[in-house]
Amino acid sequence: MKELINELINQGYLKTPAIIDAFSKINRRNFLAANTVNQQSINAPIPIGHGQTNSQPLTVAFMLELLSPQRGQKVLDIGSGSGWTTALLAELVGSEGMVYAVERVAKLKETGQKNVAKYKFSNVHFFCQDGTKGLPDQAPFDRINVAAAVAEIPQELKQQLAINGRMVIPTAAHDIRLIQRSSKDKFKETVYPGFIFVPLIED
């Protein structure tokens, strides 16, 4: 992973010291199936079953840099899958923060939960349900990370974003959107093209 991390730094995808440190501490290998662990340093998505993947490290780095999670924040992680990004977020927000991970595929949720448990975090809660609805009972969230593409950005998720909060979400238009909320009704949207994700499934 060290070579991959250096590659991402040199390419400008990893910039923030805290995020670089999290990438160093949270080993991708611990979130892969036994038959794919030897691919941990490949800068590509890796299948984890059920039509899902462990995301490409370049993409994870890019999204985390946009999201800019801070210590003590409350984060919603939708499409938690293998749990790798969930663990990175848990490391970034620290013990004073909280990460709520949502995965609609029960077996993936169980796998991700077991993977994250290897790091003994006390600040992660897992939910098995439709991610497009978010977690209204736990809102508002300082940060929302979505790991699958939507045709339209769900209004439920926008409304669960705290004032001055950030949401990073891929769309079916092959881009990643950064949504920033500055007031009750004011949102700023920035588009970053050139990314392809599996679709976010709505129940």
MOZIVEN-V131349 format. One record per run of one state. SS is the DSSP state (a for helix, b for strand, c for the rest). FROM is the first residue (numbers start at 1). LEN is the number of residues. If there is no record, write none. Layout:
<<SS | FROM | LEN> <SS | FROM | LEN>>
This chain:
<<c | 1 | 1> <a | 2 | 9> <c | 11 | 6> <a | 17 | 9> <c | 26 | 2> <a | 28 | 4> <c | 32 | 5> <a | 37 | 3> <c | 40 | 6> <b | 46 | 4> <c | 50 | 2> <b | 52 | 3> <c | 55 | 2> <a | 57 | 11> <c | 68 | 6> <b | 74 | 5> <c | 79 | 5> <a | 84 | 10> <c | 94 | 4> <b | 98 | 5> <c | 103 | 3> <a | 106 | 12> <c | 118 | 6> <b | 124 | 4> <c | 128 | 3> <a | 131 | 3> <c | 134 | 7> <b | 141 | 6> <c | 147 | 2> <b | 149 | 2> <c | 151 | 4> <a | 155 | 5> <c | 160 | 1> <b | 161 | 11> <c | 172 | 3> <b | 175 | 7> <c | 182 | 5> <b | 187 | 7> <c | 194 | 5> <b | 199 | 1> <c | 200 | 4>>
